[in-house]
Amino acid sequence: MPSKSKSDSEKAPLGLTLSAIGTLLFLHVPLFIIFLYAFTTDEATYSFPLPGVTTKWFGVALQRADLWAALTLSVQVAVVSTFVALILGTLAAAAVYRSNFFGKEAISFLLVLPIALPGIVTGIALRSAIGTMNIPFSYWTIVIGHATFCVVVVYNNVLARFRRMSGSQIEASMDLGANSFQTFRYVILPNLGTALLAGGMLAFALSFDEVIVTTFTAGQQSTLPIWIFSQLTRPRDRPVTNVVATFVILITFLPILFAQRISAQSADSEGGSK
Amino acid sequence: MLNRASTYLYQRPKLILALLLGPPMFYMLVVYVGSLFALLINSFFYLEEFTGLIVRQFTLRTYLQLFSPTNLGIFGRTAGMALAVTIADAIIAFPLAYYIARYASPRMKTFLYIAVTLPLWSSYIVRVYAWKLILAKEGIISWFFHLFGLQPVLDGILSIPAIGGSSLSLSPIGMFITFCYIWLPYMIVPIQTALERVPKSLLEASSDLGANATQTFRNVILPLAFPGVVAGSIFTFSLTLGDFIVPQSLGNSRFFIGQAVYSYQGTAGNIPLAAAMTMGPVVIMITYLLIARKLGAFDAL
């Protein structure tokens, strides 16, 4: 597939190309297999080749109230966590971009900690803190957990955009008599737009399929990933799980593709400068 | 009014900074770091076994429990798996990262970059589930072995004591494959980044000075790519260390750190022990991060 590349670099050795293709297949074929299994007629095992093909499980999945409840919860949590992350991430990025202060280096470290430390650490830490303070586990405790690791993706995206934005625009705006709020509204915000969109999409995807922290911060409710996890350990509805898994792949892939597209476009429109 | 507020703020950059930094720092420090701190404190309490109550009194006895043979076994098993996964991922990731960094055309590069990062951001649980399907006794892998009459080979692999099991989906080897699969993108991206920073002139200089392709690769490219490997290994190692979804879904009854923590805090209600147990990965990760920083891995992140 890369044989028609017009780049001036020399051609890759065959062995390298083949192993690169092999790795790509390794990354993507398993997801395709889930898609395949969504159509199986086999209810009790994961047998392959599929004994038969049917589309009835999509209908069955649509009828399941527990799935709808899990989906609604997941979407609600993801939307609110994304919203919180957008605000906190943008504020932190703005502070780091515009000022020098003691401990500035520590900010990035602090924000990246929730995704650098194993999820189980974040999970149990929040759980014991929530438990100690006798806060009932609820929808909001899930959001609190998700927001901690969503902030960093917004922060990274917005900070990168700030750094590519030229300061002269802001100066020009101020010189022309706009006050800080007007400058923010008419100059900074439009510039940040796509970075916020991209960061928000990634945060949404991250929250939507998070499972480790959620198992610790959720009470009795189950989000869609938790529902899938329960099926992984005690499979009861195999065909329906296949359908749900296919759906989760789609719903998380789309925002990420979209986010990458807008990031790429805005990089192009700025001449690809870094 | 707004103008006055604007001027007021403009003259007080420290106030602006406080307003900007306040909410995110409050959240991260109070909610997140505060929780981590509470966890640390909890690890110095202990569970009174007769009453089942947590005694809030400074003690090191919970940490002593970590050195029981069972818990040491859990640590060793988990760290061994994390190490194996990290090495395997570095080997699997390198060719693709190298291809993307050196040979792909710009359009191809964008495509490949998306192909690699798409699974990085999404569907963690679904990707574990995929391997439950693939590795199942009646699943694709078995079918494949069967097709080529290699059933005895598969049975042979599964009968190896430490890594085998009744089927691939219930064995350490199945977990290993799944872990490698799930964390692979985290290894590809930093290696690719490191490789892209290798200036072409260095490679030209190397060949001008008479090195052949293999020598250039070994003496120029590999050392410069190493920080990328270390950066990637931070993720593969840390993520494997703390994961309990994969061992729970695909493993056998022998616990990993994540599972142990989960069960100690859940059914056993022994939060101090669970807390002390997580300090293991935390200490390992912090040490690891410090070493990695020395090796210059953070530049490749």
Interface residues (C-beta under 8 A of the other chain):
Chain A: P2 S5 K6 S7 S9 E10 K11 A12 L16 T17 S19 A20 T23 L24 F26 L27 H28 P30 L31 I33 I34 Y37 T45 Y46 S47 F48 P49 I87 L88 G89 L91 A92 A94 A95 R98 S99 F101 I107 L110 L111 L113 P114 A116 L117 P118 G119 I120 V121 T122 I124 A125 L126 R127 S128 A129 G131 T132 I144 A147 T148 V151 N179 S180 F181 L202 A205 L206 D209 E210 V211 I212 T215 F216 P225 I228 F229 Q231 L232 T233 T241 N242 A245 V248 I249 T252 F253 I256 L257 Q260 A264
Chain B: L2 N3 A5 S6 T7 L9 Y10 P13 I16 L17 L20 L21 G22 P23 P24 M25 Y27 M28 L29 V31 Y32 V33 G34 S35 L36 A38 L39 N42 I92 A93 P95 L96 Y98 Y99 I100 R102 Y103 A104 S105 P106 M108 T110 L112 I114 A115 V116 T117 L118 P119 W121 S122 S123 Y124 I125 V126 R127 V128 Y129 A130 W131 K132 L133 I134 A136 E138 G139 I140 W143 Y181 L184 P185 I188 I234 S238 L239 L241 G242 D243 F244 I245 Q248 S249 I257 G258 V261 Y262 Q265 I271 A274 A275 T278 P281 V282 M285 L289
